[in-house]
Amino acid sequence: MKAALYLRVSTLDQHPETQRYDLLQLVQQRGFTIVDEYVDRLSGSRARRPGLDRMLSDARRGRFQVLVVWSFDRLGRSVRHFLEVVDELQHINVEFISFRENVDSGGALGRAMMVILGAVAELERNPDYRESACRHASRQAGRPAHRPAQTDRRS
């Protein structure tokens, strides 16, 4: 099976080789063939990352069947972004494996996990659910379920 690695480090003092070592062992154990490696050396909070963008473009073109990452937080800039990327990979039939979380979307359990993650993503996308959840949490904590009016405190 053709595999791609995605590595990301946030700061200059971090090195992708640390992630690469673990991923190479995992790929070797599974008998995958690495067709490409995508590396970003910048904060995950950035929406545009050259390595991530190139990886997704290559995935859409069918260059590989499985994406291997060291950790969820290396892939997405937020839970929502992570889930969107994983959802896109699923739609184009690319399996997703995370070393640290030991998640593999290829098996039955992995597919079930992806369904659950997808459901969480849908809830996060729904503003009515988020608002309702915030109101419920406020009521449970004994706080008003609305935002108090802003007052001018400069006096």
C-alpha positions in Angstrom: 0.0 0.0 0.0 1.3 3.5 -0.9 1.7 5.7 2.1 2.5 9.4 2.7 3.9 10.9 5.9 2.8 14.3 7.1 5.2 16.0 9.7 4.8 19.4 11.3 6.9 21.2 13.9 5.9 24.5 15.4 9.2 26.1 16.4 12.7 26.3 15.1 14.1 24.2 18.0 11.8 21.3 17.1 12.9 18.7 14.5 10.7 16.6 12.3 13.2 13.8 12.5 11.7 12.9 16.0 8.3 12.3 14.4 9.9 10.7 11.3 11.7 8.0 13.3 8.4 6.7 14.9 6.5 6.9 11.6 9.1 5.0 9.6 9.0 2.2 12.1 5.2 2.1 11.9 5.3 2.1 8.1 7.9 -0.6 8.0 5.9 -2.8 10.4 2.8 -2.5 8.2 4.7 -3.1 5.0 3.7 0.2 3.4 5.7 1.9 0.7 6.4 5.6 1.3 5.7 7.6 -1.9 6.1 11.1 -0.4 6.8 13.0 2.8 5.2 16.4 3.5 6.8 18.7 6.1 5.7 22.0 7.5 7.9 24.0 9.9 5.4 26.5 11.2 2.6 26.9 13.7 -0.4 24.7 13.2 -2.7 27.7 13.8 -2.0 28.9 10.2 -4.8 28.0 7.8 -2.5 27.8 4.8 0.5 25.4 5.2 2.5 24.5 2.0 3.1 20.9 3.1 -0.5 20.3 4.1 -1.8 21.9 0.9 0.5 19.8 -1.3 -0.4 16.6 0.6 -4.1 17.2 0.2 -3.7 18.0 -3.5 -1.7 14.8 -4.0 -4.3 12.8 -2.0 -7.0 14.1 -4.3 -5.0 12.9 -7.3 -4.7 9.4 -5.8 -0.9 9.4 -5.2 -1.3 7.4 -2.0 -3.8 5.3 -0.2 -2.8 6.0 3.5 -1.7 9.1 5.3 0.4 8.5 8.4 0.9 11.3 11.0 2.6 11.4 14.4 -0.4 13.0 16.2 -3.8 14.6 15.6 -2.5 18.0 16.6 0.2 17.9 13.9 -2.4 17.7 11.2 -5.2 20.2 12.1 -5.0 23.7 13.4 -8.1 23.1 15.5 -10.4 20.2 16.2 -12.7 21.5 13.5 -10.0 21.8 10.9 -8.6 18.3 11.9 -12.0 16.7 11.4 -12.5 18.5 8.1 -9.2 17.2 6.8 -9.9 13.6 8.0 -13.4 13.8 6.5 -11.9 14.9 3.1 -9.4 12.0 3.3 -12.3 9.6 4.0 -14.3 10.9 1.0 -11.4 10.3 -1.4 -10.7 6.8 0.1 -7.4 7.6 1.9 -6.9 5.8 5.2 -5.7 7.9 8.1 -3.3 6.6 10.8 -2.1 8.5 13.8 0.9 7.1 15.7 0.4 8.7 19.1 -3.4 8.2 19.4 -3.1 4.7 17.8 -6.0 5.4 15.4 -6.3 3.6 12.1 -9.3 4.5 10.0 -8.8 1.3 7.9 -10.3 -1.3 10.2 -13.9 -1.6 11.5 -13.0 0.0 14.8 -11.2 2.8 13.0 -14.2 3.4 10.7 -16.5 3.6 13.8 -14.1 6.1 15.4 -14.2 8.2 12.2 -18.0 8.2 12.3 -17.9 9.4 15.9 -15.4 12.1 15.1 -17.5 13.1 12.1 -20.6 13.4 14.3 -18.6 15.7 16.7 -17.5 17.8 13.7 -21.1 18.2 12.6 -22.1 19.3 16.1 -19.3 21.9 16.1 -20.4 23.2 12.7 -24.0 23.7 14.0 -24.3 27.2 15.6 -27.7 26.3 17.2 -26.1 23.4 19.0 -23.2 25.4 20.2 -25.5 28.2 21.5 -27.8 25.7 23.1 -24.9 23.9 24.8 -23.6 27.2 26.1 -27.0 28.1 27.5 -27.4 24.7 29.1 -23.9 25.0 30.7 -24.7 28.5 32.0 -28.0 27.3 33.6 -26.3 24.3 35.2 -23.7 26.6 36.7 -26.5 29.0 38.0 -25.6 31.8 35.7 -27.9 33.7 33.4 -28.2 32.0 30.0 -27.7 35.3 28.2 -24.8 37.7 27.9 -25.2 40.7 30.2 -25.3 44.1 28.5 -21.9 45.9 28.2 -21.5 48.9 30.4 -19.1 51.8 29.9 -16.6 51.5 32.7 -14.6 54.6 31.9 -16.5 56.8 34.3 
